[in-house]
Amino acid sequence: QVQLVESGGGLVEAGGSLRLSCAASRSIFSFNTMGWYRQAPGKQRELVAEISSGGSAKYDDSVKGRFTISRDNAKNTVYLQMNSLKPEDTAVYYCAARQRVVWYWGQGTQVTVSL
């Protein structure tokens, strides 16, 4: 069983920055993709950013130019650097890993952006 543990969430003012971390319990080389999703109250969970095993990244249009996903294979960790945060970025952020058709999820970390 794979465990994904997120950290780095919190409360920040609009325009501020946070860096989320997702530590995996085993080598992340085995995952086809790893990514960050978010879910705001009353809304569906949505993809924020993902990165392939080869390092290719893609982003939701709403975060392009503000968020950066990266991975440190030696530490089995994926990061999400979030800059220029907006109140609409407020949500629970989940780390996800996909190995073929199997998905693994973290427990989520709250990000709250105040005006």
BELMO-V340527 format. One record per pair of residues at least 12 apart in sequence whose ideal C-beta (glycine too) atoms are under 6 Angstrom apart, sorted by the first residue. I is the first residue (numbers start at 1). J is the second residue. Records with the same first field share a line. If there is no record, write none. Layout:
I: J  J
This chain:
2: 25  104
3: 25
4: 22  24  95  104  106
5: 23
6: 22  95  106  109
7: 21
8: 20  21
9: 109  110  111
11: 112
12: 85  113
13: 114
14: 86  87  113  115
16: 85
17: 83
18: 82
19: 79  81
20: 80  93
21: 77  79
22: 78  95
23: 77
24: 76
27: 76
28: 76
30: 99
31: 97  99
32: 53  98
33: 50  52  98
34: 51  78  97
35: 50  96
36: 48  49  80  93
37: 94  96
38: 91  93
39: 91  92
40: 91
47: 60
48: 60  63
49: 67  69
51: 69  71
57: 69
66: 83  84
67: 82
68: 81
85: 113
87: 113  115
89: 113
90: 112  113
92: 108  110
93: 109  111
94: 106  108
